[in-house]
Amino acid sequence: MKSNIILFLLLSVSTFWASAQKEYKLTFQGDVPLKAKHVERKTFKDSLQVLDYLQKMWLTDISKGYPLANMDSLVWKEKELTVHYYRGTSFQKIRLFVNEEDASFINTIPTLSETILLNLNFDSKALSETLQRILKYCENHGFPFAEVSLEDAKILGDEVHANLEINKGPYVSIFSIEVKGEAAVSKKYVCNYINIQEGEPYSEALLRDISSRMQQVAFLSEIRPHEVLFTPEGCILYLYLKSNPVSLINGIAGLQQDPINERTIVTGDIRLKLQNTLKRGELLEMNWRSLQPTTQELNAAFNYPFLLNTPFGIKSSFALYKQDSSFLTTNANVGIQYFLKGGNYINAFYERENSAVLRTQSTLSDLSNVSTNRYGLGFYRRRLDYIPNPSKGLILESTASLGRRSSRETDSSLVEIATTFKMDFSVDAYLPLTPRNVVRLYGRMQSYYAPEIYTNEVFRFGGLNSQRGFNEQSLWATTYAMARVEYRFLLDKNSHLFAFFDQSIYESTVGNYLQDQPYGFGAGFSFGSNLGIFSISYALGKQMDNPIQLSDGKVHFGYIAYF
């Protein structure tokens, strides 16, 4: 008995085109599979989908206790398939026998072996799962048209004895990958990102994941779903992609008088982001901020994925922070990424941080000249349905590093050596309540450990991207954790209204111990257009024993212009 799902039938009907935009129909003669209700109303986009549906129905009947289920004949007439189907008698116990060739193949399948199959009396559900596992393995290892069947079935009492036969069909490889559309990106980058290379075995699982993986690339999107063309040489994969504008420049700058020396200085916040300018998915970011007349901050990052067409990439960053004339801190980080599925990666890095005291008579206490060398690991995972304005998905990021620090206090020539530990963990989840109503849950924790921690080593948080309701970087801590609950009402694809509540808890072990649980709440909106994204929010915050006052409300706003 066979489930006659074979390559030659497919090729004679579909003319090798597995994703042609046609509608196919299916009818049954004789019995009808248990789950195939109202199949006469069902349409299929291609012949592969018809045959896949038949296979699922056949396996479902087996799982329900009908191991003798069989498709006796399949007849195509234009775009309609007629199947003569026989369900047979219900049995719950099945014993399998395997020939030498199929036994050798089964031994290559993880968690399966010839010994397991021959020594077990299967129930109907276990049999269906085993057959499905064999078929899945075949379709993901170059045999998309494999079939399994139970032959020479014999009924012995309440058991069925049958020979398990596997017809793998012809081997199919990825002969060619063609990128169509207006995507300004190299084919090598796309192949690496979707993890499909020319010459590799056909894999249904990898093809099925293409759309979800492309959703994680901010600068690319699908024009329409991919298509597959089967030829005698192998299959040709067609990808239809377009570029999205993600490079940006935005910011604000102004002139302000330095309250100390009365000189005119420039303040502001300017960000430049260039992505995929070399068509290899690379990223260059720079952000200069001077939010107060006495502070200067510069952050730069560079990322080059899939170096030399391998799953490895380069990830580096540089940060500079100057606190009035008290201290200057620099941080240089260089790492090697190893890419996993869908752009997720693990990262091994080296980091060097230096902080120098600029003036001994500073308004800040507990300063020290420090130099730290760290080695660490990181992990990043992102899966969102739409990156600019997600309604469903998760972002997970974590880093941890261990290092050796040398420090020298300003009034001493003694250099002290200490071991330090630093960690950063964040999770950002989007939960859809209805198509337009979304809840965002965000959490982050940072912690730094050393035998003695100095003021110029602490974390600085607060403001638009962390604890709203407070000035930017106004909260200083050696360890902090924050949680955010945000309700969003999606206005359109790129715009939403939101209301939020942010809660933090932090401590500082610098000098006198300090601990507090500040919180903030408010509302705002984010509006997207072809020119960019504008966002504004109003927030109130509370810390220590200070009461909430409307006069202390903070307005956070930003504008991003893409090109």
N, C-alpha and C positions, 0 to 999 in steps of 0.2 A: 504494500500500500504506500502511496506517495502523495505528498503535497506538491503538486507539479508546478513549482515556482522556479523556472529555469531561464537561463540567459537567452537561449535561442528564441523562445516564445516572445520575450520582451523585445529583442532586436527586430524581429519580423513585424512588430506592430508599431513600435514607437520611433522607428527609423533612427535609432541611437539617441534620441533627444529626451533626456530624463526630466527636463523642467519646462517643456513647452507649455505655453499658456492655452491649454485646451481643457475641456471638461469630459471626463470619462465616467461611464456608468457601469454598474455591476448588478447582475441578476443571478438568482439561484434556481436550480431545478432539483427535485428530490427534497432532501432535508435542507433546513436553513440553520446555520450556526446559532447557538443560543443567544449571543450578543448582537447578532446582525439584524436588529429590528428596524423596520422601515428603511431597509437598504435601498429600496427602489427610489427613494427620495434623495439619496446621498449622491454627491458628485465628487470626483477626484480630479486634481489638476494634471495628473500624468499617469502613465501606465505603471510606473514604479510604485506610486502611492496605492494603486489598486492592489498590486501584488503584496505589498507590505500589509495592507488591511486584511487580505485573505490569510496571510501567515499568522497575524494576531488572532483572528477568529478561530483558526485551527488550533492554535496553542491554548486558547481559552477553553475550547471544548475538551481538550485533553485534561486540562486542570480541573474540569468539572466532572471527570470520571469517564470520559469517552475516548480511550486510547486507540480505538479502531477507526476514529474519524478519518475521512479520506476525501480528497477531491479527485473523482474518477476521470473527469475530462474538463478542459478549459477551451472554450471556443471564442475567438475574437471576431467581431463583425463591426468594422469601422472602429468606433470609439466605445463599444459596449462589449463587456466580457460576460459570457454565460458559463456558469460553473455547475456541473452536476456533482452534488455534494451528498455524502453518506456519513451519518453520525455514528451509527452502530449502537451496540448494547453497552450499558454502563458497567464498568469494572473499576475496582479500587486498588488492586494489586497487580503490578507489572514487573516482569523480570526481563532484563535485556541481555542480548548476546552481541558481541562486536567482532568483526573480522580483523585480521592482523593489520591491514593498512589503516583502517579507521582507528584502531587501538593506538597505533603509533602517533596519529594526529591528535587524538584526545589527550595523550600524555603531555602535549605541549601547551595545553590550556591550563592556566592557573586554577588551583583548587579542584581540578578534575583529574582523574587518571583511569586507566583501564581497570585497575584493581577495584576502585570504588564502584564503577558501573557494574562489574560482574558479581560483586559480592553483596549487592543491596537489592532488596525487594522494594521497588518504588511504589509509593502511592501516587495518585493521579496528579496532585499538585507538585510534588517533587519531580515527577517526570517532565511536566511542562516547563518547570524552571530550569531543568537540566538541558532540555532541547533548546530553550531560548538562550541559555548561556553559550551553547555551542554556536548557534547562529550569530549571536552578537560578536563572538570572537572572530568568526569568519569575516563578517562585514567590516570589521575594524582592522583586519590584517590582509587586505587585498583580495577578498572573495565576496563581493557584495551580492552575488547571485547564488550563494550556497543554499542548499536545501537539505533537510534531514527527513528521514522517513522510517517508519516501522514496517519491516517486511516479514513475510512468512509467519504471520501471527497465528498462534495456536492457543486455543482455550483449554486450560487444564483446571477443571473445577471452577473455583472463583478467581483464578489467576489467568493472566494473558502472558505468554512467552513470545517474544518477538526479537528479530534481528534489527539492531540499530544501524542504519546505513547513512553515510554522509557523502553527498555529492557537492564538492566545493565549487564546481564550475570553473570557468577560466580565471586565471590570475589577472587582476587589473591594477595598474599603477597610475600615478598622477603623471600623465605624459607632458602636460603643459598647463601653466597658470597664466591667464590673460587678464590684465587689469584694464578695464574700460571706464570711460567717463572722463571727468576733468580733474582727477586727483593729481595734485602736484606732489607725488611721493614715489620713491623708488620701489620697484617690484620686490627687491630683496627685503626691504623693511616690512612690507605687507606679508610676505611669505613667512618671515621670522615671527611676526606678531601672531598670525593665526596658527603657527606651528605646522604648516603644511609646505613641503618642498617638492619640487619636481623630481620624479624618479622614485619617490617613496610609495609604499603600498597604499591603496585606496583605504580610507577610514571614514565610515559613516558618522562616527562620533565627532571627529574633527570637523567634518563638513556641517554637521548639525549645529556646532557651536560658533560658526563664523559670524552670524548676525549679532549674537550676544557679545562676542569679543570685540567686534567693530564698534559697538556702543561704548566701549571703554576708551576709545581713541578720540580725544577732544577735537583734533584737527581733521578728522575724516568721518564720513557717514556714508551709508549705503543709499544709492539711488533706487535700487530695487534688489530683491534677493538674488543670491548667486545662482548660477545655472551650471549644469554638468552635461557634457557631451561625451558619449561613449564611442570610441573608435577602435579599430583593430589594434592600434598601437597602445591604447590605454585611454584614460579619460582626460578631457580638457576641462579645466575649471575656469569659469568666467566670473569675474568680480566686477561689480558696477559701483564705483566709488566717486565721491566728490570731496573737494577740500572745504573745510570750514575756517573762517577767519578766527584765529585764536591769538595771534600776536597782538600785542597791545602796548599802548603808552597812555598813562593817565597820571594825574596828580594835581597838586596845587602848590604854589610858592608865593612868598611874600617877604617884605622887608620889615624888620623890627629892631629896636634899639636894645643893645646889650645892657642890662641893668647894672652891671659891674663896671665896665670901662666906657660905657656910653657910646660905643661904636655901633654903626649900622650893620646888621648881619642878615643873612638870608635864612628863612625858615620855610618849612613845607614838607611835602610828602610826594615823591615822584617815583613812579615804577615803570620799568621797561621790560617787556617779555617778548622774546623772539623764539618761535617754535617752528620747526620743519623748514627753515629757510634753505637748508642744504638738501632737502627732500629725503632725509634719513631719520626723521622723527626726533632730531636733537632739540635741546632746550637751553636757552640762555636767558637768565633773569637777573635784573639789577633793581634794587630798591634803596633810595636815599631818603632818610627822614631826619628832620630837625623839628620835632614837635614843640620843643621849648627852646628859648634863646640860648640856653647853656648846654644843650645836648646835640650830638651828631651821631647818626647811625647809618651804616652802609651794609647792605646784604647783597651778595652775588652768588649765583649758582649756575653750574653747567652740567648737563647730562647728555651723554651720547650712547644710545642703546645699540645692541647687537653689533658690537665691534668686530670687524673683519668677518661679518656674516656668521657670528657665533652667538650663543645665548648670553654672552657676557657683555656688560656695558660699563661705562665710566660715570661716576657720580661724584661731583666735587662741589665745595661751597667755601665762601669766605665771608666773614662778618667782622665788622669794626664798630665799636661803641665807645664814645667819648662822653664822659659825664663832667660837664663844665671844665674846670681845671684840676679836678680831683684825680681822675684816673683815665687810662686808655686801655681798652681790651680788644684783642684781635683773636680770631678763631679761624683756623684753616683746616678743612676736612677733605680728604680724598678717599674714595672707596671704589670697590669693584662690585657691580651688581650681577646677580645671576637670575635671569628671567624665568618665571614659571608660566603657567597658563594665563592667558588673558591680560598680559602686561603686569601681573603681580611679580614681585621679586624679593629676594633676600639680598642683603648688602653687608659686606665686610669692609670696615673702614679704619683709617688712622686719622687721629685728630690732634692738632697741637694748639693749645690755648696759652696766650700770654696776656698778662695784665700788669701795667706799670703805673705806679703812683706818680702823678705829675707834680703835686705840690704837697709838701709835708704839713703845712698849715691849712688843712682842708676842713670844710664844714661837715664832712662825713668822717665818722670814726671807724675803727677796725679795718683799715685798709692795709694791703700788703702787696709787695711785688711777687707775683706768682707766675710759674711756668709749668704747664702740665702736658704730658704726652699720654694719649689714651688710645686703646684699641677696642673696637666694638663690633657688634652685629646688629642688623636691623631687618625688619620685615615690613612689607607693604602689600596690602590687598585692597582692591577696589572693584566693586561690581554695582553699577548704577544703571537705571533704565535710560536716563538722559542727564548728562553731566551738568549742563548749564542750569537746569532747574529740575532736579530729580524728584520723583514721587515714590520711588521704591529703590532700595539697595542699601549697601553697607560699605564703609571705608574703615579699614583697620590699619593702624600704623604703630610700630614700636621700635625703640632702639635702646640698647644698653651698652655701656662701655666701662672699662676698668683702666686705671692709669696711675702714673707716679707723678707726684707734684713736688716741686721745689719752691719754697717760699722764703722770703726775707722781709721782715717788717721794716718800716721806714726808719726807725731809730735804732736798728741793730744791723750788725754785719754777719750775724749767724744765719746760715742757710739750713732750713729744716726740710727733710724728705718725708713724704707721707703717701699712702695709698688712698686713692679716691674712687668713688663709684657714682655713675650718673645714669639715670633712666628716664625715658619719656614714652608714655603710652597714651594713645587716643583711639576712640571709636566714635563713628558718626553713622547713625542708622536713620533711614527714612521709611516710615510705615504708612501705607495708604489706608485711610479709613473708607473713603469713597474715591472715585476718579479725581475729584477736585480738592478733597480734604486730606491733608497729610500731616502727620506728626513727626517731627524731627527730634531724635534723642542723641545728645552729644555729651561725651565725657572725655576728660583729659587729666592725666596725672604726671607730674614731673618731680623728681627727687634727686638730691645731691648729698653725698656723704663724704666727709673728711673728718679727721680728728679735730680740726679747728677750721671753721669756715669764715671767710672774710667778706666784707660788704661788696667788694668788686667781683664776687663769684656768684652772687645770688641770682635767682630767676626774677624777671620783671614781667608782670602780666597786668591785665586790665585793659578795657577799651573795646573797640569794635569786634575784634576777632577772638576775644577771650571773655573776660568778665565785663559785660556791658553795664552801664550805669556809673562807670568810673572813668577817670582820665586815662589816656594811653600810658601803660607801663607804670602806673602809680602805686601798684602793690608789689612789694618785694618779699620773696620767700625762699627758704631753703628746700621746702617741700610744700606742694599744694595739689589739691584735687578740685576739679570743678565739674558740675553737671548742668546741662541745659535741656529744658523742655520747651519746644517751640511748635506752635500750631501754625500751619500754612494753608491759605486758601488760594489755589492756583487760578489766576485770571486767564492766562493763556499759556502757550508753550514756554515763554521766557519770563513771565511776570507772576508775582504773587504778593498777597498781603500776609503779614505774620504778627503774632503776639508771642512773647517769650518770658521765661523766668530762668535766671541764671543763679546758681548757688555754688559758692566756693568754701573751702576750708583750707587754711594754710598756717604754716608756722615758720618762724625764723629763729635760728639758734645763734645768730650773730649778736655778740654782746648780750644784752638782756633778752631772755626768752620772750617771744611774742607769738600769740595765737589768736586767730579771729575767724569768723564765719560770715563774710560779707555776701550780700545777695543783691540782685538787680532785676528789674522787670520793666516791660515796656511793649511797644508796638511799632510797626513801620511797614514799608512796602518796598519792593524791588521791581523795577520796570525795565524790560528788555526791548530793544529795537534793533534795526539794522546798523545803527550807529554805535551801539554799545549797551551797557547796562548801568542804570542809575539806581542807587539804593539810599534810603534815609530811614532812620529810626530815632525814636525818643525813648530815653530810659531814665529811671530813677534807681538810685542805689543806697544801700545802708551798710555801714561798717561800725565796728566797736559799739559804743552806746549812743552814737549820734542818731538823732531822729531823722526820718525821711522828710525832706523839704523840697517843695516844687521848685524853689529857686536854685536848687543844686542839680536839676535835671540836666542830662547830657544828650546832645543831638549828635548822632553818628551818621555820617553820610560818605558816599563814595561814588565815583564814576569811572567806568572802564570803557575805553574806546578801542575796538578791535580793528585790525587791518590785515 
